[in-house]
Amino acid sequence: MRYMLLIYDPESAWVSMPEAERNALFGEYMAFTESIRESGHLLAGDPLEPTLTATTVRVREGKAVTSDGPFAETREQLGGYYIVEARDLDEAIGLAARIPSARIGCVEVRPISEMG
């Protein structure tokens, strides 16, 4: 089954993190990504640009209305994702727990609906 692992952490933590610590965390991400690629779990994944670059779109009365940034003010922001293949939820949770940002934020595990 496919799962999306949505990575949430405070953007401010990355900005205030000492460069050596940030580089070490990036290194952990690279190692994690390579390990799930080699194991066959990885289907896709990417980091996202900061919320300052986001645009929210709503359609009201047939017109697209845009606003800067995400809709909700939260302590943690969506920073990236992985799409993985796992045999069940327990295996997906195990993968999510290995994501470095799980230590400073959280990782939401969502099954992907199989359409058609």
C-alpha atoms as a printed R data frame, in Angstrom:
    type eleno elety resid chain resno       x      y      z
1   ATOM     1    CA   MET     A     1   0.000  0.000  0.000
2   ATOM     2    CA   ARG     A     2   1.159  3.534 -0.694
3   ATOM     3    CA   TYR     A     3   1.452  6.088  2.109
4   ATOM     4    CA   MET     A     4   2.253  9.770  2.115
5   ATOM     5    CA   LEU     A     5   4.529 10.860  4.942
6   ATOM     6    CA   LEU     A     6   3.912 14.588  5.471
7   ATOM     7    CA   ILE     A     7   6.749 16.280  7.343
8   ATOM     8    CA   TYR     A     8   5.826 19.174  9.638
9   ATOM     9    CA   ASP     A     9   8.304 21.173 11.650
10  ATOM    10    CA   PRO     A    10   8.733 24.759 12.752
11  ATOM    11    CA   GLU     A    11  10.437 26.724  9.970
12  ATOM    12    CA   SER     A    12  11.906 28.931 12.702
13  ATOM    13    CA   ALA     A    13  13.832 25.931 14.066
14  ATOM    14    CA   TRP     A    14  15.693 25.560 10.771
15  ATOM    15    CA   VAL     A    15  16.466 29.293 10.581
16  ATOM    16    CA   SER     A    16  17.781 29.490 14.137
17  ATOM    17    CA   MET     A    17  19.691 26.193 13.995
18  ATOM    18    CA   PRO     A    18  23.495 26.526 13.927
19  ATOM    19    CA   GLU     A    19  24.872 25.800 10.464
20  ATOM    20    CA   ALA     A    20  26.802 22.708 11.584
21  ATOM    21    CA   GLU     A    21  23.660 21.226 13.148
22  ATOM    22    CA   ARG     A    22  21.570 22.064 10.067
23  ATOM    23    CA   ASN     A    23  24.173 20.432  7.800
24  ATOM    24    CA   ALA     A    24  24.222 17.341 10.030
25  ATOM    25    CA   LEU     A    25  20.421 17.105  9.817
26  ATOM    26    CA   PHE     A    26  20.559 17.436  6.009
27  ATOM    27    CA   GLY     A    27  23.129 14.635  6.024
28  ATOM    28    CA   GLU     A    28  20.719 12.473  8.022
29  ATOM    29    CA   TYR     A    29  18.003 13.223  5.464
30  ATOM    30    CA   MET     A    30  20.281 12.188  2.606
31  ATOM    31    CA   ALA     A    31  21.169  8.926  4.396
32  ATOM    32    CA   PHE     A    32  17.515  8.198  5.222
33  ATOM    33    CA   THR     A    33  16.407  8.891  1.646
34  ATOM    34    CA   GLU     A    34  19.123  6.657  0.237
35  ATOM    35    CA   SER     A    35  18.237  3.855  2.668
36  ATOM    36    CA   ILE     A    36  14.545  3.833  1.697
37  ATOM    37    CA   ARG     A    37  15.487  4.074 -1.981
38  ATOM    38    CA   GLU     A    38  17.720  1.009 -1.609
39  ATOM    39    CA   SER     A    39  15.059 -0.903  0.348
40  ATOM    40    CA   GLY     A    40  12.457 -0.254 -2.367
41  ATOM    41    CA   HIS     A    41  10.124  1.772 -0.133
42  ATOM    42    CA   LEU     A    42  10.689  5.171 -1.785
43  ATOM    43    CA   LEU     A    43   8.297  6.146 -4.569
44  ATOM    44    CA   ALA     A    44   8.753  9.953 -4.432
45  ATOM    45    CA   GLY     A    45   9.708 12.741 -2.095
46  ATOM    46    CA   ASP     A    46  10.786 16.343 -2.045
47  ATOM    47    CA   PRO     A    47  11.405 19.214  0.350
48  ATOM    48    CA   LEU     A    48   9.169 22.255 -0.041
49  ATOM    49    CA   GLU     A    49  10.178 25.896 -0.183
50  ATOM    50    CA   PRO     A    50   9.275 27.957  2.942
51  ATOM    51    CA   THR     A    51   5.697 29.096  3.512
52  ATOM    52    CA   LEU     A    52   6.743 32.639  2.546
53  ATOM    53    CA   THR     A    53   6.733 31.377 -1.058
54  ATOM    54    CA   ALA     A    54   3.300 29.712 -0.831
55  ATOM    55    CA   THR     A    55   0.108 30.945 -2.448
56  ATOM    56    CA   THR     A    56  -3.326 29.787 -1.310
57  ATOM    57    CA   VAL     A    57  -6.090 29.578 -3.923
58  ATOM    58    CA   ARG     A    58  -9.820 29.624 -3.219
59  ATOM    59    CA   VAL     A    59 -12.667 29.851 -5.699
60  ATOM    60    CA   ARG     A    60 -15.497 32.107 -4.547
61  ATOM    61    CA   GLU     A    61 -18.484 32.906 -6.715
62  ATOM    62    CA   GLY     A    62 -16.675 31.378 -9.696
63  ATOM    63    CA   LYS     A    63 -13.539 33.536 -9.276
64  ATOM    64    CA   ALA     A    64 -10.111 32.369 -8.179
65  ATOM    65    CA   VAL     A    65  -8.939 34.369 -5.185
66  ATOM    66    CA   THR     A    66  -5.339 34.083 -4.051
67  ATOM    67    CA   SER     A    67  -3.582 35.015 -0.848
68  ATOM    68    CA   ASP     A    68   0.010 34.773  0.286
69  ATOM    69    CA   GLY     A    69   1.086 31.852  2.397
70  ATOM    70    CA   PRO     A    70  -0.830 29.033  4.002
71  ATOM    71    CA   PHE     A    71  -4.378 29.488  5.251
72  ATOM    72    CA   ALA     A    72  -3.862 28.498  8.892
73  ATOM    73    CA   GLU     A    73  -1.390 29.874 11.391
74  ATOM    74    CA   THR     A    74   0.301 26.868 12.971
75  ATOM    75    CA   ARG     A    75   3.374 26.176 15.080
76  ATOM    76    CA   GLU     A    76   4.615 23.680 12.504
77  ATOM    77    CA   GLN     A    77   4.606 24.032  8.743
78  ATOM    78    CA   LEU     A    78   4.552 21.433  5.970
79  ATOM    79    CA   GLY     A    79   8.176 21.226  4.895
80  ATOM    80    CA   GLY     A    80   8.264 18.194  2.647
81  ATOM    81    CA   TYR     A    81   6.954 14.738  1.977
82  ATOM    82    CA   TYR     A    82   7.778 11.193  1.015
83  ATOM    83    CA   ILE     A    83   5.518  8.777 -0.824
84  ATOM    84    CA   VAL     A    84   6.425  5.255  0.206
85  ATOM    85    CA   GLU     A    85   5.313  1.715 -0.446
86  ATOM    86    CA   ALA     A    86   4.777 -0.191  2.792
87  ATOM    87    CA   ARG     A    87   3.109 -3.522  3.516
88  ATOM    88    CA   ASP     A    88   0.902 -1.946  6.228
89  ATOM    89    CA   LEU     A    89   0.430  1.049  8.537
90  ATOM    90    CA   ASP     A    90   2.912 -0.296 11.075
91  ATOM    91    CA   GLU     A    91   5.682 -0.421  8.482
92  ATOM    92    CA   ALA     A    92   4.788  3.110  7.277
93  ATOM    93    CA   ILE     A    93   4.911  4.372 10.879
94  ATOM    94    CA   GLY     A    94   8.321  2.750 11.280
95  ATOM    95    CA   LEU     A    95   9.581  4.613  8.218
96  ATOM    96    CA   ALA     A    96   8.063  7.892  9.436
97  ATOM    97    CA   ALA     A    97   9.769  7.517 12.812
98  ATOM    98    CA   ARG     A    98  13.155  7.421 11.045
99  ATOM    99    CA   ILE     A    99  12.624 10.804  9.338
100 ATOM   100    CA   PRO     A   100  14.985 13.290 11.034
101 ATOM   101    CA   SER     A   101  12.318 16.000 11.459
102 ATOM   102    CA   ALA     A   102  10.216 13.643 13.592
103 ATOM   103    CA   ARG     A   103  12.564 14.729 16.419
104 ATOM   104    CA   ILE     A   104  11.784 18.461 16.069
105 ATOM   105    CA   GLY     A   105   8.282 18.364 14.587
106 ATOM   106    CA   CYS     A   106   6.001 15.570 13.478
107 ATOM   107    CA   VAL     A   107   5.292 13.310 10.533
108 ATOM   108    CA   GLU     A   108   1.709 12.648  9.468
109 ATOM   109    CA   VAL     A   109   1.184  9.208  7.895
110 ATOM   110    CA   ARG     A   110  -1.715  9.070  5.406
111 ATOM   111    CA   PRO     A   111  -2.743  6.116  3.263
112 ATOM   112    CA   ILE     A   112  -3.116  7.070 -0.387
113 ATOM   113    CA   SER     A   113  -6.516  6.118 -1.808
114 ATOM   114    CA   GLU     A   114  -6.295  3.589 -4.577
115 ATOM   115    CA   MET     A   115  -8.558  5.009 -7.306
116 ATOM   116    CA   GLY     A   116 -10.088  2.805 -9.992
